[in-house]
Amino acid sequence: MAAADRPVYLRLRDEIVAMILDGRIADGDALPSVRAFAAAQGANPLTVAKAYQSFGEDGLVAVRRGVGMFVVAGASARLRDESRRHFLEQEWPEIRARMRRLGVHPAELLAEPA
């Protein structure tokens, strides 16, 4: 499924996952408030709340009433493992097949630009 075809709440979730994997949000850190993240993304706060709810359902965040949602210990490692597995099982085979079709060799990808 192309990124544009994914529901908005999943695209917002992907953005938060990227922030966690990039280290911009660490285990123990608070997620941005729903309103702040919605404003930054130009999204409806209810859609952001749905994305955040999915993190709670997956046990990746804990709610501290009146304070916010916090990334639980080990969440970044779990997300990295899940993302890595998805890449290797779903995305890489398509990339490898396309490289084969185009005659792109892995060494070309690793070569330093001139």
NUMI-224142 format. One record per residue (C-alpha): residue number from 1; chain; x negated, y negated, z negated. Coordinates in pm, 1 decimal. Each point is the difference from the previous one (the first is absolute). Example, Ala and Ser with C-alpha at 12.3 -4.5 7.8 and 13.67 -1.06 7.14 Angstrom:
# residues 2
1, A, -1230.0, 450.0, -780.0
2, A, -137.0, -344.0, 66.0
# end
This chain:
# residues 114
1, A, 0.0, 0.0, 0.0
2, A, -142.9, -336.7, 102.2
3, A, -49.1, -255.2, -276.6
4, A, 267.9, -226.8, 146.9
5, A, 248.7, 289.0, -9.3
6, A, -51.8, 63.0, -372.6
7, A, 253.6, -147.0, -243.0
8, A, -108.9, -333.5, -146.2
9, A, -21.4, 133.0, -356.1
10, A, -248.1, 266.5, 115.2
11, A, -211.5, -260.2, 180.8
12, A, -2.5, -206.5, -319.7
13, A, -96.1, 310.3, -195.0
14, A, -283.5, 61.3, 248.1
15, A, -126.0, -354.4, -66.2
16, A, -9.0, 61.6, -375.2
17, A, -174.2, 336.0, 55.3
18, A, -261.6, -181.4, 212.3
19, A, -50.2, -254.9, -278.6
20, A, -55.9, 281.5, -248.9
21, A, -234.6, 194.5, 229.0
22, A, -196.1, -317.9, 81.2
23, A, -43.3, -68.1, -373.0
24, A, 202.5, -322.6, 2.4
25, A, 232.2, 167.8, -252.4
26, A, -168.6, 244.1, -239.9
27, A, 134.9, 265.4, -233.2
28, A, 144.1, -187.5, -297.3
29, A, 68.7, -318.8, 198.0
30, A, 344.8, -146.9, 44.8
31, A, 163.3, 5.8, 340.5
32, A, 90.2, -345.8, 128.7
33, A, 345.8, -103.8, -115.3
34, A, 280.2, 101.8, 234.2
35, A, 77.0, -364.5, 77.5
36, A, -362.6, -95.5, 61.3
37, A, -65.9, 298.9, 226.2
38, A, 327.7, -55.9, 186.6
39, A, -91.5, -364.4, 61.4
40, A, -352.3, 90.3, 114.0
41, A, 132.0, 264.2, 240.2
42, A, 305.5, -192.1, 118.7
43, A, 218.6, 284.9, -122.4
44, A, 322.1, 32.0, -193.5
45, A, -64.5, 52.5, -373.3
46, A, 242.8, 295.1, -0.2
47, A, -210.5, 168.8, 267.4
48, A, -315.3, -58.1, -204.7
49, A, 178.4, 138.5, -306.7
50, A, 81.1, 315.4, 198.6
51, A, -368.4, 38.9, 95.2
52, A, -102.6, -49.4, -362.4
53, A, 263.1, 248.1, -116.1
54, A, -158.5, 264.9, 223.5
55, A, -331.0, -48.3, -184.8
56, A, 181.3, 56.4, -327.8
57, A, 170.7, 313.4, 131.4
58, A, -339.8, 133.7, 107.9
59, A, -147.7, -68.2, -344.5
60, A, -251.8, -250.9, 134.6
61, A, 117.0, -297.2, -206.0
62, A, 139.1, -50.1, -346.9
63, A, 252.8, -267.5, -89.2
64, A, -68.4, -214.5, -302.4
65, A, 333.4, -159.4, -76.5
66, A, -16.6, -376.8, 26.1
67, A, -361.5, 11.3, 118.1
68, A, -10.0, 174.9, 338.1
69, A, -108.1, 312.5, 181.8
70, A, -351.3, 133.2, -55.2
71, A, -204.1, 248.5, 201.6
72, A, -52.2, 310.6, -213.4
73, A, -340.0, 156.5, -63.4
74, A, -95.3, 231.3, 284.5
75, A, 245.7, -151.2, 249.7
76, A, -272.1, -132.5, 229.4
77, A, -166.9, 343.5, 17.4
78, A, 335.4, 167.3, 73.2
79, A, 78.9, -252.5, 272.8
80, A, -346.9, 39.2, 151.8
81, A, 36.5, 380.5, 4.1
82, A, 349.1, -18.9, 153.5
83, A, -108.4, -257.4, 259.8
84, A, -309.3, 201.0, 89.3
85, A, 203.3, 319.2, 39.2
86, A, 258.0, -179.5, 216.3
87, A, -275.4, -145.1, 219.0
88, A, -175.7, 333.4, 48.0
89, A, 318.2, 200.4, 61.7
90, A, 216.3, -248.1, 190.6
91, A, -204.1, -284.2, 150.3
92, A, -342.3, 149.5, 71.8
93, A, 122.5, 276.5, 235.0
94, A, 169.3, -265.4, 216.2
95, A, -308.3, -222.7, -4.9
96, A, -228.3, 294.1, 84.5
97, A, 224.5, 103.7, 291.2
98, A, 4.5, -356.3, 133.4
99, A, -379.4, -23.7, -28.6
100, A, -28.6, 323.0, 198.9
101, A, 234.3, -128.7, 270.3
102, A, -195.8, -323.9, 28.6
103, A, -342.1, 161.5, -18.0
104, A, -95.7, -191.4, -315.7
105, A, -278.7, 169.4, -193.7
106, A, -33.4, -41.5, -379.1
107, A, -355.5, -132.9, 40.2
108, A, 139.6, -294.3, 197.6
109, A, 214.9, -95.9, -295.3
110, A, -291.4, 7.4, -241.0
111, A, -246.0, -186.5, 224.6
112, A, -98.8, -350.6, -102.9
113, A, 132.6, -273.1, 233.3
114, A, -258.4, -160.3, 223.4
# end
